[in-house]
Amino acid sequence: MRDVIRIAGLALAIVALSAIGFAQSKIDLTGSWLFTVETSAGSGTPTISLKQDGDKVTGHYSGQLGEADLTGALKGQELVFEFTVDVQGMPLKCTYTGNVENKDSMKGTVNIAGLANGTFTAKRQ
């Protein structure tokens, strides 16, 4: 009986680890994304292009704050990326932190230079 329980437990662990590995390997953020951003300073709908190479993410922000290249990382399902825009001579560092929900959507939080905090949702275009 003990052996049956041990084998069943081992089989369950293998299935769970395989499912986790499969889910993580399926995430590829490369492409164009339409973001909906709501902050204490207002809202916007920037387009962000992303290119993923392993866990490294690069891309380009184009929106209400202007244009900027971005860098970041994907660890598991958590994405973090940053860029700096120049608004009326003042550099503003923007940080997006979120979770990939599936291959075509994500959501999370945004911080604009500590001046405005908010949330975002994004859909692949």
C-alpha beads as a LAMMPS data file, in Angstrom:
LAMMPS data file: protein, C-alpha beads

125 atoms
124 bonds

1 atom types
1 bond types

-500.0 500.0 xlo xhi
-500.0 500.0 ylo yhi
-500.0 500.0 zlo zhi

Masses

1 110.0

Atoms # bond

1 1 1 0.000 0.000 0.000
2 1 1 2.845 2.369 0.872
3 1 1 4.453 1.746 -2.511
4 1 1 1.204 2.564 -4.319
5 1 1 0.917 5.869 -2.443
6 1 1 4.569 6.657 -3.160
7 1 1 4.192 5.914 -6.885
8 1 1 0.974 7.944 -7.101
9 1 1 2.665 10.876 -5.353
10 1 1 5.662 10.685 -7.658
11 1 1 3.421 10.540 -10.745
12 1 1 1.452 13.579 -9.528
13 1 1 4.673 15.532 -8.926
14 1 1 5.951 14.712 -12.423
15 1 1 2.680 15.830 -14.020
16 1 1 2.652 19.079 -12.005
17 1 1 6.266 19.927 -12.842
18 1 1 5.701 19.124 -16.520
19 1 1 2.661 21.411 -16.626
20 1 1 4.594 24.262 -15.003
21 1 1 7.506 23.878 -17.413
22 1 1 5.146 23.692 -20.394
23 1 1 3.269 26.845 -19.312
24 1 1 6.485 28.819 -18.838
25 1 1 7.989 27.748 -22.143
26 1 1 4.869 28.851 -24.019
27 1 1 5.188 32.543 -23.073
28 1 1 6.509 34.663 -25.943
29 1 1 5.761 38.361 -25.648
30 1 1 7.274 39.317 -29.005
31 1 1 4.838 41.523 -30.908
32 1 1 2.771 44.672 -30.692
33 1 1 0.605 45.267 -27.604
34 1 1 -2.163 47.794 -26.951
35 1 1 -2.098 48.936 -23.326
36 1 1 -4.889 50.623 -21.385
37 1 1 -3.349 52.604 -18.534
38 1 1 -5.206 54.284 -15.653
39 1 1 -3.146 56.438 -13.253
40 1 1 -3.749 59.114 -10.662
41 1 1 -2.531 61.612 -13.311
42 1 1 -4.854 60.407 -16.077
43 1 1 -5.302 57.602 -18.555
44 1 1 -3.869 56.558 -21.887
45 1 1 -3.638 53.843 -24.508
46 1 1 0.006 53.453 -25.533
47 1 1 1.216 50.922 -28.064
48 1 1 4.225 48.962 -26.894
49 1 1 6.243 46.660 -29.120
50 1 1 8.104 43.899 -27.326
51 1 1 10.888 41.558 -28.366
52 1 1 11.717 38.628 -26.124
53 1 1 15.015 36.748 -26.090
54 1 1 14.913 34.176 -23.288
55 1 1 14.036 36.138 -20.157
56 1 1 15.342 39.428 -21.609
57 1 1 12.723 41.826 -23.000
58 1 1 13.379 44.908 -25.126
59 1 1 11.022 47.103 -27.081
60 1 1 9.566 50.511 -27.777
61 1 1 6.918 52.645 -26.029
62 1 1 4.747 54.975 -28.103
63 1 1 2.044 56.904 -26.279
64 1 1 0.845 60.019 -24.507
65 1 1 4.234 60.512 -22.844
66 1 1 6.126 60.359 -26.157
67 1 1 8.461 57.703 -27.554
68 1 1 11.114 55.649 -25.779
69 1 1 13.019 52.377 -25.979
70 1 1 12.485 50.001 -23.080
71 1 1 14.274 47.141 -21.356
72 1 1 13.021 44.519 -18.968
73 1 1 12.770 40.895 -17.986
74 1 1 10.255 38.069 -17.839
75 1 1 10.644 35.711 -14.891
76 1 1 8.030 32.971 -14.954
77 1 1 4.863 34.908 -15.675
78 1 1 6.040 38.202 -14.132
79 1 1 7.090 40.943 -16.533
80 1 1 8.956 44.082 -15.470
81 1 1 10.104 46.743 -17.921
82 1 1 11.277 50.344 -17.719
83 1 1 11.814 53.310 -19.980
84 1 1 12.539 56.996 -19.539
85 1 1 10.703 59.733 -21.411
86 1 1 11.488 63.430 -21.557
87 1 1 8.418 65.512 -20.717
88 1 1 8.995 69.264 -21.026
89 1 1 12.684 68.871 -20.227
90 1 1 12.090 66.562 -17.254
91 1 1 13.135 62.896 -17.524
92 1 1 10.451 60.568 -16.182
93 1 1 11.314 56.936 -15.441
94 1 1 8.311 54.681 -16.019
95 1 1 8.156 51.179 -14.560
96 1 1 5.581 48.576 -15.557
97 1 1 5.219 45.442 -13.420
98 1 1 2.690 42.819 -14.382
99 1 1 1.689 39.244 -14.919
100 1 1 1.145 37.521 -18.220
101 1 1 -2.330 35.995 -18.018
102 1 1 -2.112 34.081 -21.286
103 1 1 -0.295 34.439 -24.595
104 1 1 -2.403 37.468 -25.575
105 1 1 -3.083 39.425 -22.372
106 1 1 -1.409 40.802 -19.278
107 1 1 -2.194 43.171 -16.431
108 1 1 -0.349 44.919 -13.660
109 1 1 0.787 48.220 -12.195
110 1 1 2.613 51.256 -13.501
111 1 1 4.724 53.835 -11.676
112 1 1 5.630 57.086 -13.406
113 1 1 8.681 58.558 -11.681
114 1 1 7.038 58.199 -8.269
115 1 1 4.609 60.951 -9.284
116 1 1 1.727 58.805 -10.522
117 1 1 0.747 55.217 -9.811
118 1 1 -1.841 53.153 -11.567
119 1 1 -2.832 49.977 -13.311
120 1 1 -2.678 48.596 -16.818
121 1 1 -4.186 45.894 -18.953
122 1 1 -2.709 44.888 -22.304
123 1 1 -3.860 42.895 -25.293
124 1 1 -1.717 41.617 -28.129
125 1 1 -2.580 43.320 -31.431

Bonds

1 1 1 2
2 1 2 3
3 1 3 4
4 1 4 5
5 1 5 6
6 1 6 7
7 1 7 8
8 1 8 9
9 1 9 10
10 1 10 11
11 1 11 12
12 1 12 13
13 1 13 14
14 1 14 15
15 1 15 16
16 1 16 17
17 1 17 18
18 1 18 19
19 1 19 20
20 1 20 21
21 1 21 22
22 1 22 23
23 1 23 24
24 1 24 25
25 1 25 26
26 1 26 27
27 1 27 28
28 1 28 29
29 1 29 30
30 1 30 31
31 1 31 32
32 1 32 33
33 1 33 34
34 1 34 35
35 1 35 36
36 1 36 37
37 1 37 38
38 1 38 39
39 1 39 40
40 1 40 41
41 1 41 42
42 1 42 43
43 1 43 44
44 1 44 45
45 1 45 46
46 1 46 47
47 1 47 48
48 1 48 49
49 1 49 50
50 1 50 51
51 1 51 52
52 1 52 53
53 1 53 54
54 1 54 55
55 1 55 56
56 1 56 57
57 1 57 58
58 1 58 59
59 1 59 60
60 1 60 61
61 1 61 62
62 1 62 63
63 1 63 64
64 1 64 65
65 1 65 66
66 1 66 67
67 1 67 68
68 1 68 69
69 1 69 70
70 1 70 71
71 1 71 72
72 1 72 73
73 1 73 74
74 1 74 75
75 1 75 76
76 1 76 77
77 1 77 78
78 1 78 79
79 1 79 80
80 1 80 81
81 1 81 82
82 1 82 83
83 1 83 84
84 1 84 85
85 1 85 86
86 1 86 87
87 1 87 88
88 1 88 89
89 1 89 90
90 1 90 91
91 1 91 92
92 1 92 93
93 1 93 94
94 1 94 95
95 1 95 96
96 1 96 97
97 1 97 98
98 1 98 99
99 1 99 100
100 1 100 101
101 1 101 102
102 1 102 103
103 1 103 104
104 1 104 105
105 1 105 106
106 1 106 107
107 1 107 108
108 1 108 109
109 1 109 110
110 1 110 111
111 1 111 112
112 1 112 113
113 1 113 114
114 1 114 115
115 1 115 116
116 1 116 117
117 1 117 118
118 1 118 119
119 1 119 120
120 1 120 121
121 1 121 122
122 1 122 123
123 1 123 124
124 1 124 125
